[in-house]
Amino acid sequence: LSSRTSAAEKEMGGAEQREKQYRAHQRFGDHHGGVIGAHTYFYADEAKCDQHMETFLHCIDASSGSSEDGFSAIKLTALARPQFLVRFSEVLVKWRRFFHQMAAEQGQAGWAVLDTKLEVEKLQEALANLGIVSQAESQQWFMGENLGTSGTVDLLDWNSLFDSCTKLSRPLLIPNRKTGQLEPLLSHFSEEEELQMKRVLQRMDVLAKRAMEKGVRLMVDAEQSYFQSAISRLTVETQRRFNRSQPIIYNTYQCYLKEAYNNVTGDVELSRREGWHFGAKLVRGAYMEQERERAAQMGYEDPINPNYEKTNEMYHRCLDYVLEEIKHSRKASVMVASHNEDTVKFTLRRMMELGIHPSDKKVCFGQLLGMCDQITFPLGQAGFPVYKYVPYGPVNEVLPYLSRRAQENRGFMQRANRERDLLWKEVKRRLLTGNLFS
């Protein structure tokens, strides 16, 4: 018993530290500082969000007119108040944190997400002992959602309880282990926050419907980790509606995050259970400098992998999981959004090993327009679906963005110089041997 309590307290301590990540902070309120590889938006008002939606609609139309099976990328911070996304993320993380606290109480601290399963009877007993809800009330939770029939509840089951539990007539309270005081586990959204939730879902619905009409797939970009729980939740809600017969909506996963594999595997499993098509864009990530500065200032664990090698491992691990899903279910698709030649080679090798043919169009590649054409063109000539990411907007905003990306990818310029030197060496060799055109 003492070891289990110790594990639970350890999990709680770590969770309390991580929770700081989802609190508002004036210094990072505009989410612009230190961002190298992504465009960001200032929030003015709801009318400005509607203008952004109109811009995205024009982008969907342009993508439809320029290519078959095109993509259009959107950012939810352009469609919602960023502070609302932070607030929503905080609520979602508190709910997930409570699940892991209960898992630690049952001796499952630190287990992989899909391996963690709470015994329902023990969970109901714990909820009653904590004074959160009576056993009769908690039984209604599971009966209403048809959960717990197997005697256990995993994180996906637990997340499906979220809506019903936030609508209880009284707020859920949980004791703070440090102060001993009861504190709200989940506080109710204000009327304005409920309206903001409704508005952003309506905007996403408009964009998804236009994308479906035009034969365009919609990629929801990943953003800073303290927004991302809300962004992913809203994206999954849209996927549930629009990815029934094919992947129209793609979620983006940043593989420099320590939680990337858990996020990918959890969403793949949810799509399996509910029968919709999983769509993913895998990237390494664009907010490292700001993420680390914010973590240091606010006193929570750095959410970023410690080095490039670990990020590379994470990318290939997540990618391999999705490729396996494509092989076994055919209800998954992935965009490998990478300028890394080793990652492209890894993808091609695994596709061949798993029997995934380019004509299946389950795997596609993406690079920025004007960068890494030595990767893009050979892929296209070999029959692989490959896309160039086209930034758009006012010149004074797009040029700084492109210059940052060029700086970020300066290593590839060195590689291009090496390739140029090799080509010139080969031309000279052929001139000397008289075999220039052989």
Protein Blocks (a to p, Z undefined) as FASTA:
>chain_A
ZZmmmmmmmmmmmmmmmmmmmpccfklmnomgopakbccdddfblmlmmmmmmmmmmmmm
mmmmmoghiacdddfklmccfklmmmmmmmmmmmmmmmmmmmmmnopghiafklpccdfk
lmmmmmmmnomacfklmmmmmmmnopaklopacfklmmmmmmmmmmpfbdcddddfklop
acdfbdcddfklmmmmmmmmmmmmmmmmmmmmnopacddddddfklmmmmmmmmmmmmmm
mmmmbcfbccdddfkbfklmmmmmmmmmmmmmnopacdddddfbjclmmmmmmmmmnopa
cfbdfbfklmmmmmmmmmmmmmmmmmmnopaccddddfbfklmmmmmmmmmmnopafklo
maccdddehiaklmmmmmmmnopacdddddeddfklmmmmmmmmmmmmmmmmmmmmmmmm
mmmmmmmmmmmnopmmZZ
